[in-house]
Amino acid sequence: MIKQKVTITNPTGLHLRPAGILCQEAMKYKSLINFSFNGCTSNAKSVLSVLGACVKSGDEIELICEGADEEEAMASLVNAIESGLGE
């Protein structure tokens, strides 16, 4: 299991479109991919779970990847988040 903190940079936070992009990216991997924010853990492969976390721009989340391709998944997700998730 690996963990990494990353700051949400897109101006609108994780609303529907960026949440969908995050989920699509996470679903490419076999690893379990979650993130923690404000003491709660959300499944990065579930749009409803991501939306329910209410993550805003500038918030810091901790990505948690666990599985055979965890390193690749972490690198890909961090890159997607840091590039603004399509915004």
Contacts in CASP RR format, 6 or more apart in sequence:
PFRMAT RR
TARGET T0000
AUTHOR 0000-0000-0000
METHOD contacts of the structure
MODEL  1
MIKQKVTITNPTGLHLRPAGILCQEAMKYKSLINFSFNGCTSNAKSVLSV
LGACVKSGDEIELICEGADEEEAMASLVNAIESGLGE
1 64 0 8 1.000
1 65 0 8 1.000
1 66 0 8 1.000
1 67 0 8 1.000
1 70 0 8 1.000
2 64 0 8 1.000
2 65 0 8 1.000
2 66 0 8 1.000
2 70 0 8 1.000
2 71 0 8 1.000
2 74 0 8 1.000
3 62 0 8 1.000
3 63 0 8 1.000
3 64 0 8 1.000
3 65 0 8 1.000
4 62 0 8 1.000
4 63 0 8 1.000
4 74 0 8 1.000
4 78 0 8 1.000
5 60 0 8 1.000
5 61 0 8 1.000
5 62 0 8 1.000
5 63 0 8 1.000
6 60 0 8 1.000
6 61 0 8 1.000
6 62 0 8 1.000
6 63 0 8 1.000
6 77 0 8 1.000
6 78 0 8 1.000
6 81 0 8 1.000
6 82 0 8 1.000
7 58 0 8 1.000
7 59 0 8 1.000
7 60 0 8 1.000
7 61 0 8 1.000
8 14 0 8 1.000
8 55 0 8 1.000
8 56 0 8 1.000
8 57 0 8 1.000
8 58 0 8 1.000
8 59 0 8 1.000
8 60 0 8 1.000
8 61 0 8 1.000
8 81 0 8 1.000
9 57 0 8 1.000
9 58 0 8 1.000
9 81 0 8 1.000
9 82 0 8 1.000
9 84 0 8 1.000
10 18 0 8 1.000
10 57 0 8 1.000
10 84 0 8 1.000
10 85 0 8 1.000
10 86 0 8 1.000
10 87 0 8 1.000
11 57 0 8 1.000
11 87 0 8 1.000
12 18 0 8 1.000
12 57 0 8 1.000
12 87 0 8 1.000
13 55 0 8 1.000
13 56 0 8 1.000
13 57 0 8 1.000
13 58 0 8 1.000
13 59 0 8 1.000
14 22 0 8 1.000
14 50 0 8 1.000
14 51 0 8 1.000
14 53 0 8 1.000
14 55 0 8 1.000
14 56 0 8 1.000
14 85 0 8 1.000
15 51 0 8 1.000
16 47 0 8 1.000
16 51 0 8 1.000
17 85 0 8 1.000
17 86 0 8 1.000
17 87 0 8 1.000
18 84 0 8 1.000
18 85 0 8 1.000
18 86 0 8 1.000
18 87 0 8 1.000
19 47 0 8 1.000
19 50 0 8 1.000
19 51 0 8 1.000
20 47 0 8 1.000
20 50 0 8 1.000
21 80 0 8 1.000
21 85 0 8 1.000
21 86 0 8 1.000
22 44 0 8 1.000
22 50 0 8 1.000
22 77 0 8 1.000
22 80 0 8 1.000
22 81 0 8 1.000
22 85 0 8 1.000
23 44 0 8 1.000
23 45 0 8 1.000
23 46 0 8 1.000
23 47 0 8 1.000
23 50 0 8 1.000
25 76 0 8 1.000
25 77 0 8 1.000
25 80 0 8 1.000
26 33 0 8 1.000
26 44 0 8 1.000
26 45 0 8 1.000
26 73 0 8 1.000
26 77 0 8 1.000
27 45 0 8 1.000
28 73 0 8 1.000
28 76 0 8 1.000
29 65 0 8 1.000
29 69 0 8 1.000
29 70 0 8 1.000
29 72 0 8 1.000
29 73 0 8 1.000
29 76 0 8 1.000
30 67 0 8 1.000
30 68 0 8 1.000
30 69 0 8 1.000
31 65 0 8 1.000
31 66 0 8 1.000
31 67 0 8 1.000
31 68 0 8 1.000
31 69 0 8 1.000
31 70 0 8 1.000
31 73 0 8 1.000
32 64 0 8 1.000
32 65 0 8 1.000
32 66 0 8 1.000
32 67 0 8 1.000
33 43 0 8 1.000
33 44 0 8 1.000
33 45 0 8 1.000
33 63 0 8 1.000
33 64 0 8 1.000
33 65 0 8 1.000
33 73 0 8 1.000
33 77 0 8 1.000
34 41 0 8 1.000
34 42 0 8 1.000
34 43 0 8 1.000
34 44 0 8 1.000
34 63 0 8 1.000
34 64 0 8 1.000
35 41 0 8 1.000
35 42 0 8 1.000
35 44 0 8 1.000
35 53 0 8 1.000
35 61 0 8 1.000
35 62 0 8 1.000
35 63 0 8 1.000
35 64 0 8 1.000
36 42 0 8 1.000
36 61 0 8 1.000
36 62 0 8 1.000
36 64 0 8 1.000
37 53 0 8 1.000
37 55 0 8 1.000
37 59 0 8 1.000
37 60 0 8 1.000
37 61 0 8 1.000
37 62 0 8 1.000
38 53 0 8 1.000
40 53 0 8 1.000
41 64 0 8 1.000
42 49 0 8 1.000
42 50 0 8 1.000
42 52 0 8 1.000
42 53 0 8 1.000
43 49 0 8 1.000
43 50 0 8 1.000
44 50 0 8 1.000
44 63 0 8 1.000
44 77 0 8 1.000
53 61 0 8 1.000
55 61 0 8 1.000
63 74 0 8 1.000
63 77 0 8 1.000
63 78 0 8 1.000
63 81 0 8 1.000
65 71 0 8 1.000
65 73 0 8 1.000
65 74 0 8 1.000
65 77 0 8 1.000
END
